[in-house]
Amino acid sequence: MKIKKLNIIITLGFIAIIGILIAQLLWTRQAYNLEDKKFNQKVNIALLEVAEKLSGGKASFTENPVQNIANDYYVVNTNNEFHPVVLEHYLRTEFTRFQINTDYVYALYNCHSDKMIYGKFMSKNQEPPSDKVINFPKHKNLIYYFSIRFPNKATYLTSSLRFWYVLTFALIIILLVYVYSIYTIIQQKKFSELQRDFINNMTHEFKTPLSSILLASESLSKQNIVQENPKLQTYTSIIINQSYKLNHHIEKILNIAKNDSSGLLLKPLKIILLPFIQEIANTLQQKNENITIHVDIENSFFIMADEFHFTNIIYNILDNSIKYCETKPEIIISAYKDSKGLYLKFKDNGMGIPAKNIPDIFEKFYRVNTKRSEEINGFGLGLFYVKKVVKQHNWKISVENNADKGITITLFFPYLI
């Protein structure tokens, strides 16, 4: 994915989550304000009922007897004397009826002594704290009245909005996870680019001296003194063969690095499997007489694939089966069809792969840590390349250990719909 496109996606995602979070905070604030308004309305109605009952239902108020002095402080005019016990009873009754389930403190004014007489701290848990002190300033314009205060009003309203706060907290967590994920993606992309640049620079630096070695060795092999000396011919041949082998590895690394950035260029065509695979098997058997390859494929089986890359897939799979065999390599290549597609299997008698390592064998530069792996040259790129080609063709590949010895690699070619 291009940097510009990635930055646009990250920015849009970040803006979307920030927008949702801001909207959630605004909704939570509005919900709190509505809950506060609802609480005030219930308290006003309940206190109005208490005032009417204290007056015996005979008092006529020219204005609302309930005054909201502060956010949690109310004063109720009664125009009549009343007993504190009666007040407490009516407060309990009305607050229970209107479902006002929070702590409160009430106090009444004694007009004879011109002083406020504190009432009582009423707790929903019925356990009033001994150190609770609430101040009630005297109301100048009223004679017979009582005051009530809700010291835990904010906590009560907050607890009634638990769902909103939990949702807001969840959104904040999602935002943090998103930011962390984006940071991780950017770091991984940066490391991947550094790795690719290093590989490209390293392989290009190797190609120049390697080309000089190949030219010099081929020129040396044509000299009369070398052709007349069997030992010199052997040494020269080793230099040339190993140089070509190293050049092949370098080309493979360059191709993979190139494909990582731009993807593989595929040119699918019809490939009849039997002659195609048989030709590759014959070529390998000519190089090494100890190899036995059985091809059991019907002549009518064919696939649509890029010829160059499919050839490399077959070579990589067979080459691994040969290299990782401690005895005489025997490989059986078979194919069959079912209602889903065509299956191409490569069964060998090699040393097998530990079950815990099978999920990792298609990773770039991964090699199973065994004694045999240390003896064999390689970069761990063969199966990574195979997996990449398979994925781009929309095929599937799987690996399993055989019951007796070795492994079986299966290529699945689904039918085109």
N, C-alpha and C positions, 0 to 999 in steps of 0.2 A: 504494500500500500504506500502511495506517495506521501511524503511529509505534509504537503499542503492539504491533501484530502484528510489525512489523520488529524491534523490540527483543527480543521473545520468540524469534524465529528466530535472531537473532544470539547471544543468551545460550545457547540450546540447542546451537547449533553449536559455540560456544566451549567449553562444558562437555564436549561429546562429544570434541572434539579433545584437550582437557586430560586427560580420562579415558583416552583411548587412549595418550597420551604417558606418563602415569604407569604404566599397565599395561605398556607397552613397557620402561620403565626398570626396573620390578620384575622382568620376565622376563629382561632382560639381566643384572641383578644375580644372579638365581637361576642363570642359565646360567653366569656366571663362577664362582659357588660350586661348581656341579657339575663344571665343568672343573678347578677347583683340587683338588677331592676326587679326581677321576679321575687327575690328575697325581700326587698324593701316593700313591695306591694303586699306580700303575705304578712309581714310584720305590722304594717299599717292597719290592715283589716283586722288582724288578731287583737291589736291594742285598742282599736276602736270598739270591738266587741267587749273587751275587758272594761273599758270606760263606761259603756252603757250598763253593764251588769253592776258595776260599783255604784252607779247612781240609781239603781233599782229600775232602770228603764224609764224614769220620769224626767231625767234631765234633758233640757233642750239646748243644743250647742249652736250658736250663731255661726261658728266656723269650726273647721276640723280640729278636734281636741288633741290630735296626735301631731307633734312637731318633730321633724327630723333635723336635730341640731347639727349633727355630724354624721359621717358615713356609718358609724356604728353606735350612735348615741341618739336616743329618743326621749322626748318629754311628753307626758300625757296629762292633760288638764281634766280634773273630775268635778270641780265646783262643789265638792262634798267631802266630808270626812269619811275615812274607811279604815278598816283594821288590816294590819300587815298580813295576818294569816289568810284573810279573805282574798287579799290581793294575790298572794302566792298561789292559792287554789285556782283562781281564775286564770292566772298566767300559765300554770301547768296545763289546764284544760284546753285553753285556746291554742297554745303552741303545739300541743299534741294533735289537735284537730287539723291545724294547718301544716303539720309535718315540718315544724321548725325545730330540727334536732341538733341544736348546738348550745354551748354553754352561754349563760348570760348572768348579769348582776342587776339586781333591782334595788331601789332605795326610794323612800318617801319623805315628804316634807311635813314637819310638825308646825302648824301655823301658830300654836300657842307659845312654843319656845323659840320660834323663828330660826329653827335649825333643821338641817337635813339629818334624818335618822337612817343609817345604813340598814339595808335589809339583809340580803343574803346572796351568796354566790351559788347559782343553780347549775349543777353539772349534769350532763346526760348520763354520766357514769355514777351519779349519786355519791361522788367522793370529792367534795369541795376542798381545794387546797388551802392550807392554813396561812400561806404567805401571799395570798392573792389580795391585792389592794387596788381598788378602782376609785378614782376621784369623780365626784359629781358636783359641778359648780351650781350654786343656787340660781334659780330662775327668777328674775326681778319682777315680772309682770303677772305671775301666777301665785295663787294662795294654796289651794288644795290640788296637789298633783303628785305624780310619781315619775321616776326616771328609770330608764333601763338601758343597759349597754351590752353589746356583744363583743367581748374582747378577742374572740377567735373567729371572727367573721371571715377574714381573708382565707384562713386555713380551711374553713368549712366550704367556702365557695370553690376553692382549688380542688378539694377532695371530690366534689360533685362533678368536676370536669376531668376526672382521671383519664378517661378514654382519649380526650383531646391531647392531653400532655404526653401520654404514652405514644400516640401517633406522631406527635411532633418530635419526640425523642427518637423514634424509629427512623424518621426522615433525616434527622441529623446524622444518625449512624450510617444510613445509606449514602449520604453525601460524603462522609469521611471515607467509607469503603471505596466509593467511586474515585475520589481524589487519589487514594492510595493505589488503586488499580491502574489509573492513568499514569501515575508516577512510575509504577513498576513496568508498564508497557513501554514507556518512553526510554527507561533505563535499558530494558532488554533490547529494544531496537537500536539504541546507541551502541551497546556491546556487540550486537550482531553486525552492524555496519563496520565497526572497528575490526572485528574478526575477518570479515570479507575483504576489507581493504588490505589487511595484513597478508592474507592468503594470496590475493592478487599480486601484491608487490613482491612477496617472497617467490612465487612461482615464476614471475617474469624475470626476476634477478637470476633464477636458476637456469632459465632457458638459454640465455646467451652463452655462458661457459659450457653448458651441455652440448649445444650445437657445435662449438669449437672442438670439444672432445670427440664427437661423432665424426666430424670432417677429418680430424687428424688421424683417428683410428682407422677409418675406411681407407684413407690414403696410405697409412702404414701397412695395412693388410695387403696392399697391391705391390709392395716392394719385394724385389727378388730375394733379398736376404731373409725376409719373413716367410715367404712362400716355400723356401728351401729348408726351413727349420720348423719341424712339427711343434716343438714347444712354443716357439714364438707365435705360430699360427693359433695355437690353443689360447694363449694369453690374449692375443689380439681379438680373437673371437669372443672371449669372455668380456672384454672391455666393450666391444660393440653391442653384444646382447644385453648386458646390464645397462648400458647407456640408453638403448631403445626402451628397455623396461622402465627405467627412471623417467624417460621422456613420456611414456604412456601414462604413468602416474601423475605427472605434472599436467598433462592435457586433461586428465579426468578431473583434477582439482579445479583447473581453470573453467572447464565446462560446467561443473556444479556451481561454482561461484557466479558464473554468468547466468545460469538458469535460475538461481536464487533471486536475482534481481529482475530478470525479464521474463522468466518462464520458458518452458520448452516449446520449440516450434515443431508441431506435429504435422505430418503429411500422411494421413491414413490411406491404406490401399488394401486390397484383398490378398491375404496370405494363406495358402494351403499349408496346413501344419506339418504333415508327414514329410514331404520332400525338404521343406525349409529346415526343420529340426534335424532331420537325418544328415543333411549336408554339414551342419555345425558339429554334430556328433562324430562324423567321419573325420573332419578336420582335427578335432581334439584327439581321436584315437591314432591318427597318423603321427602326431607329435609324441605320444606316449603309448607304447604297445601294451602297457600293464593295465590300461583303462578298459573297462567293459561297459558299454552303454547299450541298453535294450530300448528300442522305440516301439511302443505298442499303441499306434494311433490309426484310426480309420482314414482312408485316403480322401473321404468326402468332407472331413472337418476343416473348416477355415475360419479366420477371424479378420476383422478390419483393424489394422494397426500400422504405426509408423515402422517401416522396415528396419531403418537404422537403429532406432531405440529398442525395438523388440529383439533384434539380434544381440544387442548389448545385454538385455535382460537374461536371455538364454545363456550367453557366455558367462555372465557373473554368477548365475545359479550353479551351473556345471563346474565352474572354476572353484567355487567354494566347496562343493562336494568332493572334488579331487584333492584340494589342499588340506582339508580337515579330515582326511581318512588315514588311519594309522596302518591299514593293511592294503590289499589290492582293491582299488576303487571299483565298485559296481553300482551303476545308476540305472534305474528303470524309469522311463518317461512314458506316461500313459495319459489317455484322455477319454472322457465320457460326457454325455449330455443328460440333462433332465429338463423338467418344465421351466426352470428358471434361467438356465444358460449352459455354457460349456465349461468344463473343469479340466485343467492341465496340471498333472501331478509329476513331481520330480522326487523320487524315493532313492536315498543313498544308504550306504553302510558305514557312514562316517562315525565320528566320536560323539555325535549328538550335542545338544545344548541344554544346560541346566534350566529347568522349568521357570525359575525366577528371572532368568536373563532373556527369555524369549520376547517379552514386550519391548525390550530396549534395542534389539539387534538392528532395527531400521533407523536408529538415531544416527545423526552425523558424527563421524569419528569414534563411534562406539565399537569396542572389540571385547569379546568375552575373555576374561582374564584366566587363561589356562596355559599350561606348559607348551602346548602345541601352538597357541597364538603367538607366544614369544619367539618361536622358531620361524614363523612365517612372516615375510614382509607384507606390509599393507598399512593403509591409513584408516580403515573402517568406513570407506565411502561407497563400496560396491552395493551393499543392500540398501543404503540410503538412496542411491541413484535408482535402484530397482523400484523402491517404494514410490519415489517421486514420479517415475514414468507411469507406473500402474495407476496412481491416483489421478494423473492428468488424463489418462485414457478412460477414467471412470470404471476401472476394473477393481478387483479386490485380491489381496494376497494374504495367505495365512501359513503358519509354520507349526508343526507338531512333531514330537519325538515318536519314533516308531516303537513298537512293543519289544522288538528284539535289539535292534541297533540302528543308529543313524537317525536322520530326520526326513520328513516329507514336506516339501513346499508345494502349496496349491495355488495356482492362478485361476481366478474365476472371471469369465467373460459373460456378463449378462446379455440377454437378448435385447436388441434395440426395439423399443416400442414406438 
